[in-house]
């Protein structure tokens, strides 16, 4: 018997935050729900930004484009990218850049929520370093396929303002201290892998959806082709069953010390807007 899905007509939510912090895992769990569509990072954010640039004053015909036309054009990207899912399911689009787009997302989708996955920075760097060392026979696209360098240069590359970590980190701080924090919830990686039921309950409550019985021992997600193209097999690999696996950090002590206090979300006094952190 075919499952009849309710008409959700453009219900959009977003997964953002820091790399190597559980966004792919969260999406893989949520997509078990037949009412939801979720996956790894999509190209939608890049398309939206290109269109915004194309409709700016750099275009000599921009004066003919009204805000309502801009709104329809940008919503059309989501509608056409997700097709039938856009009208029949709740869609979660994933991209680290969504964190600094909250005003835009709120304008396009007034009921949207942004779930940002976070993790202590030294452990993000450790996770990246483990990927590099595991794939020592191939240069990684994370570092422009350049095999030269050390753990120090790799940490510098990802932590700088335009790096995969630095950009996401700064975008998250913009959202965390911005004026639309009612749309934002942070999910710690540690909570997601140690107490996933608590995280899922919080997510469903946050987005106003009815809970679903997820199978946390049979999680499926395959991005092997993409990861190999990036020269980093395992980049989006997840284990079928969630479990916490303690390990030592591979970073030299001075690198760990450098980033040890960067988890601003762990300090209650640094959360003036009361952002929910799970």
Backbone as CSV, one residue per row, in Angstrom:
resi,resn,N_x,N_y,N_z,CA_x,CA_y,CA_z,C_x,C_y,C_z
1,UNK,0.850,-1.197,0.000,0.000,0.000,0.000,0.884,1.245,0.000
2,UNK,0.571,2.186,-0.863,1.361,3.411,-0.953,1.084,4.321,0.226
3,UNK,2.160,4.856,0.801,2.005,5.783,1.921,1.554,7.145,1.411
4,UNK,0.481,7.679,1.973,0.002,9.006,1.599,0.602,10.018,2.565
5,UNK,1.401,10.919,2.022,2.070,11.908,2.854,1.246,13.180,2.927
6,UNK,1.235,13.856,4.062,0.467,15.098,4.188,1.044,16.199,3.320
7,UNK,0.241,17.172,2.992,0.683,18.310,2.201,1.394,19.302,3.119
8,UNK,2.730,19.307,3.032,3.503,20.218,3.877,3.828,21.526,3.151
9,UNK,3.642,21.559,1.847,3.713,22.778,1.037,4.839,23.725,1.421
10,UNK,6.060,23.317,1.189,7.192,24.211,1.363,7.646,24.416,2.778
11,UNK,7.479,23.404,3.653,8.012,23.497,5.012,9.511,23.225,4.947
12,UNK,10.306,24.238,5.226,11.766,24.126,5.137,12.391,24.365,6.501
13,UNK,13.363,23.508,6.831,14.242,23.729,7.970,15.673,23.515,7.491
14,UNK,16.626,23.867,8.339,18.013,23.877,7.889,18.932,23.274,8.946
15,UNK,19.933,22.532,8.467,20.975,21.986,9.327,22.270,22.704,8.978
16,UNK,22.925,23.233,9.983,24.127,24.018,9.759,25.130,23.709,10.859
17,UNK,26.047,24.652,11.122,27.009,24.464,12.205,28.416,24.203,11.727
18,UNK,29.142,23.394,12.480,30.564,23.174,12.249,30.817,21.840,11.549
19,UNK,31.911,21.741,10.778,32.217,20.465,10.121,32.606,19.397,11.136
20,UNK,32.415,18.133,10.756,32.790,16.980,11.584,32.083,17.027,12.948
21,UNK,30.853,17.541,12.964,30.129,17.724,14.223,28.799,16.993,14.251
22,UNK,28.524,16.143,13.262,27.333,15.309,13.315,26.197,15.710,12.405
23,UNK,26.404,16.663,11.490,25.296,17.095,10.638,24.851,15.976,9.697
24,UNK,25.807,15.240,9.140,25.434,14.127,8.259,24.727,13.034,9.043
25,UNK,25.209,12.754,10.242,24.568,11.753,11.086,23.147,12.171,11.432
26,UNK,22.948,13.422,11.815,21.612,13.902,12.153,20.682,13.786,10.954
27,UNK,21.157,14.184,9.781,20.332,14.085,8.574,19.992,12.637,8.259
28,UNK,20.969,11.741,8.436,20.741,10.323,8.148,19.677,9.729,9.071
29,UNK,19.640,10.196,10.304,18.603,9.725,11.234,17.252,10.312,10.846
30,UNK,17.194,11.614,10.610,15.926,12.270,10.314,15.286,11.716,9.052
31,UNK,16.075,11.330,8.072,15.513,10.865,6.807,14.834,9.509,6.943
32,UNK,14.981,8.842,8.080,14.217,7.622,8.316,12.724,7.910,8.391
33,UNK,12.392,9.128,8.787,10.993,9.529,8.904,10.441,9.770,7.493
34,UNK,9.391,9.052,7.082,8.870,9.228,5.722,8.293,10.611,5.462
35,UNK,8.088,11.397,6.502,7.603,12.764,6.322,8.739,13.737,6.005
36,UNK,9.995,13.289,6.153,11.135,14.193,6.048,12.007,13.882,4.832
37,UNK,12.663,14.922,4.332,13.753,14.798,3.363,14.975,15.470,3.970
38,UNK,16.097,14.755,4.033,17.330,15.304,4.615,18.520,14.587,4.013
39,UNK,19.636,15.295,3.903,20.848,14.688,3.348,22.058,15.506,3.768
40,UNK,23.215,15.189,3.177,24.436,15.945,3.414,24.331,17.313,2.748
41,UNK,25.381,18.102,2.852,25.361,19.458,2.305,24.920,19.463,0.843
42,UNK,24.022,20.401,0.525,23.492,20.502,-0.830,24.041,21.762,-1.508
43,UNK,23.821,21.890,-2.836,24.264,23.100,-3.547,23.291,24.262,-3.460
44,UNK,22.186,24.106,-2.729,21.139,25.128,-2.751,21.642,26.470,-2.233
45,UNK,22.390,26.457,-1.145,22.876,27.723,-0.584,23.739,28.477,-1.588
46,UNK,24.620,27.771,-2.279,25.459,28.418,-3.292,24.635,29.002,-4.424
47,UNK,23.595,28.285,-4.845,22.728,28.784,-5.907,22.004,30.045,-5.463
48,UNK,21.510,30.037,-4.228,20.799,31.201,-3.694,21.720,32.416,-3.660
49,UNK,22.941,32.214,-3.230,23.865,33.352,-3.121,24.246,33.885,-4.502
50,UNK,24.417,33.005,-5.477,24.707,33.458,-6.838,23.549,34.286,-7.386
51,UNK,22.338,33.847,-7.115,21.179,34.598,-7.583,21.071,35.949,-6.885
52,UNK,21.336,35.976,-5.576,21.321,37.252,-4.862,22.323,38.231,-5.479
53,UNK,23.524,37.728,-5.773,24.536,38.584,-6.405,24.064,39.052,-7.783
54,UNK,23.428,38.118,-8.518,22.965,38.457,-9.862,21.827,39.448,-9.880
55,UNK,21.088,39.538,-8.780,19.973,40.494,-8.711,20.349,41.763,-7.954
56,UNK,21.641,41.921,-7.662,22.105,43.104,-6.927,22.331,44.274,-7.883
57,UNK,22.834,45.386,-7.344,23.083,46.577,-8.157,24.175,46.353,-9.189
58,UNK,24.915,45.247,-9.084,25.898,44.924,-10.121,25.223,44.630,-11.455
59,UNK,23.953,44.290,-11.408,23.173,44.027,-12.609,22.468,45.328,-13.017
60,UNK,22.725,45.798,-14.209,22.153,47.087,-14.632,20.629,47.069,-14.677
61,UNK,20.035,45.863,-14.711,18.580,45.762,-14.757,17.976,45.473,-13.381
62,UNK,18.791,45.581,-12.326,18.306,45.258,-10.983,17.143,46.142,-10.558
63,UNK,17.074,47.350,-11.096,15.997,48.261,-10.711,14.634,47.759,-11.162
64,UNK,14.622,46.806,-12.095,13.351,46.246,-12.563,12.895,45.054,-11.717
65,UNK,13.744,44.627,-10.758,13.427,43.452,-9.948,12.946,43.918,-8.584
66,UNK,11.728,43.594,-8.242,11.177,43.977,-6.953,11.579,42.948,-5.885
67,UNK,11.428,43.322,-4.624,11.733,42.379,-3.546,10.837,41.147,-3.623
68,UNK,9.590,41.339,-3.998,8.695,40.194,-4.112,9.148,39.255,-5.228
69,UNK,9.646,39.808,-6.318,10.185,38.964,-7.389,11.440,38.228,-6.919
70,UNK,12.286,38.924,-6.184,13.472,38.267,-5.632,13.051,37.097,-4.732
71,UNK,12.048,37.365,-3.903,11.574,36.332,-2.977,11.063,35.116,-3.749
72,UNK,10.282,35.347,-4.793,9.735,34.232,-5.575,10.838,33.465,-6.290
73,UNK,11.805,34.192,-6.810,12.919,33.545,-7.523,13.726,32.659,-6.568
74,UNK,14.018,33.184,-5.386,14.827,32.424,-4.436,14.061,31.220,-3.891
75,UNK,12.786,31.400,-3.578,11.981,30.251,-3.147,11.892,29.221,-4.265
76,UNK,11.895,29.694,-5.502,11.842,28.783,-6.631,13.033,27.847,-6.697
77,UNK,14.186,28.297,-6.203,15.359,27.413,-6.170,15.056,26.189,-5.310
78,UNK,14.517,26.422,-4.122,14.166,25.312,-3.230,13.081,24.439,-3.851
79,UNK,12.062,25.076,-4.394,10.933,24.332,-4.954,11.379,23.447,-6.110
80,UNK,12.232,23.969,-6.975,12.655,23.198,-8.133,13.738,22.187,-7.798
81,UNK,14.593,22.500,-6.837,15.632,21.538,-6.457,15.015,20.320,-5.781
82,UNK,14.070,20.549,-4.888,13.485,19.443,-4.132,12.245,18.850,-4.783
83,UNK,11.708,19.478,-5.796,10.616,18.904,-6.561,9.417,18.542,-5.712
84,UNK,8.917,17.320,-5.882,7.724,16.886,-5.156,7.927,16.909,-3.648
85,UNK,9.164,16.690,-3.192,9.416,16.698,-1.750,9.086,18.057,-1.136
86,UNK,9.231,19.109,-1.927,9.000,20.457,-1.409,7.547,20.641,-0.991
87,UNK,6.615,19.953,-1.675,5.195,20.115,-1.375,4.632,18.991,-0.529
88,UNK,5.365,17.879,-0.407,4.796,16.738,0.306,5.523,16.380,1.592
89,UNK,6.698,16.944,1.822,7.485,16.584,2.990,8.029,17.825,3.686
90,UNK,8.506,17.609,4.899,9.317,18.619,5.570,10.751,18.412,5.124
91,UNK,11.366,19.453,4.575,12.702,19.340,4.002,13.719,20.005,4.920
92,UNK,14.835,19.291,5.156,15.985,19.843,5.872,17.116,20.007,4.861
93,UNK,17.500,21.245,4.594,18.641,21.475,3.709,19.870,21.768,4.563
94,UNK,20.980,21.147,4.213,22.195,21.244,5.022,23.265,22.074,4.327
95,UNK,23.810,23.029,5.048,24.958,23.796,4.571,25.498,24.632,5.728
96,UNK,26.821,24.663,5.903,27.414,25.457,6.986,27.113,26.940,6.841
97,UNK,26.899,27.394,5.588,26.697,28.825,5.351,25.321,29.311,5.776
98,UNK,24.370,28.410,6.023,23.045,28.868,6.434,23.083,29.630,7.752
99,UNK,24.097,29.387,8.575,24.150,30.055,9.878,24.177,31.567,9.760
100,UNK,24.807,32.092,8.709,24.811,33.556,8.591,23.792,34.046,7.566
101,UNK,22.718,33.265,7.401,21.639,33.656,6.492,20.289,33.699,7.201
102,UNK,20.288,33.776,8.534,19.011,33.684,9.250,17.996,34.745,8.832
103,UNK,18.384,36.005,8.640,17.382,36.986,8.191,16.774,36.611,6.837
104,UNK,17.602,36.143,5.912,17.102,35.737,4.602,16.183,34.527,4.715
105,UNK,16.588,33.521,5.476,15.767,32.319,5.622,14.431,32.649,6.276
106,UNK,14.463,33.542,7.267,13.234,33.935,7.924,12.295,34.683,6.994
107,UNK,12.856,35.428,6.050,12.032,36.139,5.082,11.404,35.172,4.085
108,UNK,12.194,34.195,3.621,11.694,33.242,2.628,10.756,32.211,3.237
109,UNK,11.096,31.762,4.455,10.328,30.704,5.120,10.096,31.116,6.574
110,UNK,9.042,31.887,6.839,8.838,32.466,8.177,8.825,31.445,9.309
111,UNK,8.426,30.214,9.039,8.367,29.216,10.105,9.587,28.336,10.223
112,UNK,10.645,28.664,9.506,11.812,27.773,9.463,12.608,27.803,10.761
113,UNK,13.347,26.722,10.986,14.262,26.603,12.115,15.630,26.163,11.588
114,UNK,16.684,26.543,12.314,18.049,26.165,11.955,18.647,25.366,13.101
115,UNK,19.066,24.154,12.806,19.694,23.288,13.801,21.186,23.249,13.485
116,UNK,21.997,23.758,14.392,23.438,23.852,14.171,24.166,22.816,15.020
117,UNK,24.925,21.953,14.361,25.702,20.930,15.056,27.058,21.507,15.446
118,UNK,27.462,21.279,16.701,28.715,21.851,17.203,29.544,20.775,17.901
119,UNK,30.811,21.080,18.030,31.751,20.144,18.664,32.969,20.943,19.095
120,UNK,33.607,20.556,20.174,34.813,21.262,20.605,35.836,21.261,19.478
121,UNK,36.419,22.429,19.211,37.280,22.608,18.043,38.456,21.634,18.008
122,UNK,39.167,21.373,19.119,40.269,20.401,19.021,39.823,19.034,18.518
123,UNK,38.591,18.635,18.827,38.103,17.334,18.357,37.668,17.387,16.904
124,UNK,37.244,18.548,16.421,36.994,18.705,14.983,38.297,18.547,14.221
125,UNK,39.344,19.225,14.698,40.650,19.133,14.042,41.204,17.714,14.121
126,UNK,40.988,17.057,15.239,41.415,15.663,15.377,40.713,14.784,14.352
127,UNK,39.410,14.993,14.164,38.648,14.194,13.205,39.147,14.415,11.782
128,UNK,39.438,15.672,11.443,39.985,15.973,10.118,41.346,15.317,9.938
129,UNK,42.186,15.422,10.950,43.531,14.849,10.876,43.473,13.332,10.719
130,UNK,42.559,12.687,11.399,42.427,11.231,11.264,42.036,10.841,9.843
131,UNK,41.163,11.634,9.208,40.795,11.363,7.821,42.000,11.472,6.904
132,UNK,42.789,12.517,7.104,43.979,12.722,6.273,44.938,11.550,6.425
133,UNK,45.191,11.121,7.644,46.150,10.041,7.886,45.608,8.694,7.418
134,UNK,44.288,8.502,7.519,43.686,7.251,7.060,43.797,7.117,5.544
135,UNK,43.778,8.257,4.848,43.864,8.257,3.385,45.215,8.802,2.927
136,UNK,46.271,8.276,3.509,47.618,8.812,3.269,48.110,8.593,1.832
137,UNK,47.461,7.736,1.061,47.881,7.489,-0.318,47.196,8.425,-1.312
138,UNK,46.342,9.313,-0.825,45.629,10.234,-1.715,45.581,11.619,-1.083
139,UNK,45.863,12.646,-1.895,45.750,14.023,-1.416,44.279,14.402,-1.311
140,UNK,43.931,15.115,-0.262,42.527,15.417,0.015,42.081,16.727,-0.616
141,UNK,40.827,16.723,-1.092,40.236,17.955,-1.596,40.019,18.984,-0.512
142,UNK,40.030,18.563,0.755,39.903,19.525,1.842,41.070,20.499,1.851
143,UNK,42.200,20.084,1.248,43.401,20.919,1.214,43.861,21.117,-0.225
144,UNK,42.866,21.270,-1.113,43.122,21.538,-2.529,44.032,20.494,-3.161
145,UNK,43.891,19.256,-2.695,44.644,18.118,-3.239,46.154,18.339,-3.169
146,UNK,46.591,19.039,-2.145,48.015,19.288,-1.905,48.467,18.373,-0.770
147,UNK,49.394,17.472,-1.048,49.838,16.500,-0.043,50.908,17.060,0.882
148,UNK,51.443,18.237,0.568,52.468,18.830,1.434,51.814,19.389,2.692
149,UNK,52.628,19.657,3.685,52.115,20.275,4.899,52.204,19.351,6.095
150,UNK,51.809,19.889,7.236,51.869,19.156,8.490,50.557,19.352,9.226
151,UNK,50.451,18.749,10.387,49.252,18.933,11.188,49.048,20.415,11.514
152,UNK,50.135,21.171,11.622,50.030,22.597,11.933,49.489,23.388,10.747
153,UNK,50.029,23.134,9.549,49.542,23.877,8.381,48.112,23.478,8.035
154,UNK,47.772,22.205,8.272,46.391,21.793,8.013,45.430,22.458,8.991
155,UNK,45.815,22.541,10.255,44.971,23.220,11.237,44.806,24.694,10.882
156,UNK,45.893,25.332,10.453,45.817,26.739,10.050,44.880,26.908,8.865
157,UNK,44.973,25.992,7.902,44.185,26.109,6.679,42.690,26.017,6.966
158,UNK,42.280,25.085,7.811,40.836,24.922,8.052,40.307,25.947,9.047
159,UNK,41.180,26.491,9.920,40.722,27.415,10.961,40.703,28.875,10.513
160,UNK,41.323,29.199,9.391,41.309,30.591,8.956,39.890,31.003,8.553
161,UNK,39.687,32.308,8.392,38.332,32.836,8.217,37.602,32.259,7.020
162,UNK,38.332,31.884,5.966,37.683,31.304,4.790,37.874,29.791,4.721
163,UNK,38.359,29.180,5.801,38.548,27.739,5.831,37.262,27.013,6.183
164,UNK,37.253,25.693,6.002,36.027,24.932,6.216,35.539,24.992,7.662
165,UNK,36.461,25.142,8.603,36.091,25.290,10.008,35.888,26.758,10.371
166,UNK,36.833,27.602,10.013,36.771,29.008,10.390,35.534,29.710,9.859
167,UNK,35.170,29.420,8.615,33.992,30.061,8.049,32.735,29.632,8.799
168,UNK,32.580,28.343,9.008,31.411,27.845,9.723,31.349,28.371,11.147
169,UNK,32.508,28.471,11.794,32.584,28.966,13.175,32.131,30.423,13.258
170,UNK,32.642,31.259,12.349,32.259,32.671,12.369,30.792,32.863,11.993
171,UNK,30.306,32.066,11.051,28.893,32.144,10.674,28.008,31.762,11.851
172,UNK,28.418,30.751,12.603,27.641,30.318,13.758,27.605,31.401,14.838
173,UNK,28.729,32.071,15.065,28.746,33.151,16.057,27.828,34.289,15.627
174,UNK,27.777,34.568,14.329,26.869,35.598,13.834,25.425,35.248,14.179
175,UNK,25.057,33.979,13.976,23.694,33.546,14.289,23.453,33.545,15.791
176,UNK,24.408,33.061,16.556,24.276,32.891,17.997,24.067,34.211,18.715
177,UNK,24.709,35.268,18.203,24.605,36.570,18.845,23.707,37.530,18.056
178,UNK,22.991,37.006,17.059,22.134,37.835,16.224,20.761,38.064,16.816
179,UNK,19.871,38.595,15.969,18.545,38.991,16.448,17.472,37.949,16.144
180,UNK,17.851,36.829,15.507,16.844,35.820,15.184,17.170,34.479,15.839
181,UNK,17.605,34.547,17.079,18.021,33.322,17.764,16.846,32.416,18.124
182,UNK,15.604,32.932,18.008,14.459,32.056,18.240,14.380,30.958,17.181
183,UNK,15.062,31.151,16.065,15.086,30.151,14.994,16.211,29.132,15.175
184,UNK,17.090,29.345,16.136,18.339,28.602,16.220,18.381,27.668,17.415
185,UNK,18.847,26.449,17.180,19.142,25.510,18.256,20.465,24.831,17.962
186,UNK,21.309,24.688,18.989,22.596,24.024,18.837,22.535,22.615,19.394
187,UNK,23.142,21.677,18.671,23.208,20.283,19.097,24.675,19.893,19.228
188,UNK,25.090,19.583,20.442,26.466,19.127,20.658,26.651,17.726,20.073
189,UNK,27.778,17.513,19.435,28.093,16.198,18.883,28.074,15.136,19.972
190,UNK,28.617,15.479,21.135,28.684,14.516,22.232,27.291,14.070,22.669
191,UNK,26.343,15.007,22.710,24.981,14.640,23.094,24.330,13.778,22.026
192,UNK,24.577,14.113,20.764,23.976,13.357,19.669,24.393,11.896,19.686
193,UNK,25.679,11.616,19.960,26.135,10.223,19.907,25.947,9.489,21.235
194,UNK,25.825,10.234,22.336,25.636,9.575,23.627,24.171,9.478,24.048
195,UNK,23.360,10.438,23.618,21.954,10.453,24.019,21.099,10.901,22.834
196,UNK,21.091,10.132,21.742,20.389,10.566,20.526,18.890,10.739,20.721
197,UNK,18.286,9.949,21.597,16.850,10.099,21.816,16.522,11.484,22.376
198,UNK,17.358,11.968,23.266,17.155,13.311,23.820,17.251,14.366,22.721
199,UNK,18.240,14.212,21.838,18.403,15.167,20.741,17.191,15.136,19.823
200,UNK,16.749,13.947,19.448,15.618,13.842,18.535,14.353,14.427,19.144
201,UNK,14.129,14.180,20.426,12.971,14.752,21.101,13.022,16.277,21.058
202,UNK,14.220,16.826,21.278,14.385,18.285,21.248,14.169,18.836,19.845
203,UNK,14.665,18.127,18.834,14.512,18.572,17.446,13.037,18.586,17.053
204,UNK,12.324,17.503,17.356,10.909,17.442,17.005,10.107,18.531,17.721
205,UNK,10.444,18.771,18.965,9.768,19.831,19.712,10.070,21.199,19.103
206,UNK,11.314,21.399,18.708,11.765,22.680,18.160,11.068,23.002,16.848
207,UNK,10.861,21.998,16.007,10.249,22.245,14.694,8.736,22.020,14.704
208,UNK,8.198,21.605,15.843,6.765,21.436,15.958,6.208,20.252,15.198
209,UNK,6.968,19.162,15.142,6.534,17.945,14.450,6.261,16.835,15.462
210,UNK,5.417,15.898,15.061,5.119,14.739,15.889,6.301,13.780,15.883
211,UNK,6.649,13.239,17.038,7.790,12.337,17.147,7.640,11.113,16.271
212,UNK,8.764,10.481,15.962,8.814,9.298,15.109,9.754,8.288,15.754
213,UNK,9.418,7.020,15.625,10.246,5.966,16.229,11.427,5.638,15.316
214,UNK,12.547,6.296,15.534,13.738,6.079,14.714,14.467,4.807,15.140
215,UNK,15.061,4.128,14.157,15.855,2.926,14.406,17.318,3.338,14.493
216,UNK,17.825,3.489,15.697,19.185,3.995,15.887,20.249,2.913,15.772
217,UNK,19.822,1.696,15.446,20.776,0.610,15.215,20.841,0.210,13.752
218,UNK,20.169,0.978,12.916,20.139,0.647,11.489,20.088,1.934,10.666
219,UNK,21.118,2.756,10.819,21.183,4.047,10.129,21.935,3.856,8.817
220,UNK,21.345,4.339,7.729,21.942,4.149,6.408,22.182,5.499,5.741
221,UNK,23.384,5.637,5.175,23.691,6.819,4.363,24.917,6.496,3.518
222,UNK,24.868,6.832,2.242,25.964,6.501,1.329,26.342,7.723,0.503
223,UNK,27.564,8.227,0.725,28.100,9.321,-0.096,29.498,8.940,-0.575
224,UNK,29.719,7.644,-0.780,31.064,7.147,-1.108,31.598,7.773,-2.388
225,UNK,30.746,7.906,-3.426,31.212,8.462,-4.695,31.691,9.900,-4.521
226,UNK,30.922,10.700,-3.765,31.321,12.086,-3.518,32.623,12.145,-2.739
227,UNK,32.737,11.319,-1.703,33.925,11.341,-0.854,35.173,10.947,-1.634
228,UNK,35.043,9.971,-2.524,36.202,9.555,-3.328,36.605,10.655,-4.303
229,UNK,35.615,11.339,-4.840,35.930,12.451,-5.736,36.673,13.548,-4.990
230,UNK,36.370,13.699,-3.705,37.070,14.680,-2.872,38.436,14.182,-2.415
231,UNK,38.781,12.954,-2.783,40.054,12.394,-2.345,40.082,12.089,-0.864
232,UNK,38.890,11.944,-0.265,38.800,11.719,1.179,37.737,10.675,1.481
233,UNK,38.000,9.402,1.123,37.023,8.369,1.468,36.726,8.366,2.965
234,UNK,35.445,8.227,3.283,35.046,8.241,4.684,34.629,9.595,5.204
235,UNK,34.688,10.628,4.353,34.375,11.985,4.796,32.955,12.072,5.355
236,UNK,32.015,11.374,4.724,30.619,11.397,5.182,30.150,10.022,5.646
237,UNK,31.086,9.165,5.947,30.715,7.818,6.388,30.179,7.847,7.811
238,UNK,29.113,7.102,8.033,28.568,6.973,9.380,28.386,5.500,9.702
239,UNK,28.463,5.184,10.971,28.262,3.799,11.395,26.770,3.485,11.471
240,UNK,26.388,2.234,11.222,24.966,1.867,11.245,24.304,2.087,12.603
241,UNK,25.074,1.937,13.670,24.528,2.110,15.017,25.292,3.227,15.726
242,UNK,24.556,4.106,16.401,25.188,5.205,17.128,25.862,4.669,18.378
243,UNK,27.066,5.131,18.620,27.768,4.732,19.831,28.933,5.662,20.112
244,UNK,29.204,5.884,21.379,30.312,6.744,21.798,31.576,5.919,21.888
245,UNK,32.625,6.371,21.207,33.897,5.651,21.202,35.002,6.562,21.718
246,UNK,35.352,6.453,22.997,36.420,7.301,23.551,37.745,7.063,22.831
247,UNK,38.527,8.102,22.679,39.833,7.978,22.043,40.700,9.151,22.487
248,UNK,41.987,9.044,22.266,42.880,10.152,22.578,42.952,11.094,21.387
249,UNK,43.218,12.351,21.636,43.326,13.349,20.585,44.704,13.264,19.943
250,UNK,44.742,13.269,18.603,45.994,13.143,17.868,46.790,14.441,17.784
251,UNK,46.184,15.566,18.117,46.863,16.845,17.949,47.989,17.019,18.961
252,UNK,49.058,17.712,18.584,50.089,18.083,19.560,49.472,18.952,20.656
253,UNK,49.991,18.863,21.879,49.388,19.587,23.008,49.237,21.085,22.789
254,UNK,50.194,21.726,22.115,50.078,23.178,21.936,48.938,23.554,20.984
255,UNK,48.620,22.661,20.033,47.473,22.920,19.163,46.161,22.744,19.929
256,UNK,46.110,21.721,20.768,44.914,21.517,21.587,44.691,22.731,22.476
257,UNK,45.755,23.222,23.098,45.647,24.375,23.995,45.191,25.622,23.245
258,UNK,45.639,25.764,22.006,45.288,26.960,21.228,43.777,27.069,21.010
259,UNK,43.115,25.937,20.803,41.689,25.955,20.468,40.794,25.502,21.621
260,UNK,41.373,25.275,22.778,40.632,24.638,23.869,39.452,25.464,24.368
261,UNK,39.539,26.781,24.285,38.484,27.634,24.860,37.542,28.221,23.815
262,UNK,37.508,27.635,22.619,36.715,28.213,21.538,35.246,27.807,21.546
263,UNK,34.861,26.902,22.430,33.462,26.432,22.467,32.607,27.427,23.241
264,UNK,32.288,28.556,22.629,31.551,29.624,23.309,30.167,29.160,23.757
265,UNK,29.622,28.165,23.085,28.275,27.685,23.425,28.234,26.958,24.770
266,UNK,29.402,26.601,25.307,29.449,25.892,26.589,29.463,26.829,27.787
267,UNK,29.493,28.137,27.541,29.603,29.107,28.630,28.279,29.847,28.787
268,UNK,27.505,29.542,29.835,26.187,30.180,30.018,26.242,31.701,30.000
269,UNK,27.311,32.275,30.531,27.416,33.736,30.572,27.651,34.340,29.187
270,UNK,28.015,33.488,28.220,28.250,33.967,26.857,27.055,33.674,25.954
271,UNK,25.877,33.464,26.551,24.672,33.139,25.791,23.580,34.147,26.149
272,UNK,23.763,35.406,25.777,22.827,36.460,26.213,21.420,36.294,25.670
273,UNK,21.275,35.593,24.543,19.957,35.443,23.937,19.254,34.155,24.332
274,UNK,19.896,33.383,25.199,19.271,32.152,25.660,19.069,31.123,24.579
275,UNK,20.008,30.997,23.658,19.899,29.990,22.597,19.875,28.600,23.227
276,UNK,18.984,27.772,22.761,18.877,26.408,23.303,20.057,25.584,22.814
277,UNK,20.781,24.989,23.750,21.943,24.159,23.436,21.709,22.792,24.052
278,UNK,21.691,21.763,23.221,21.403,20.408,23.670,22.710,19.631,23.842
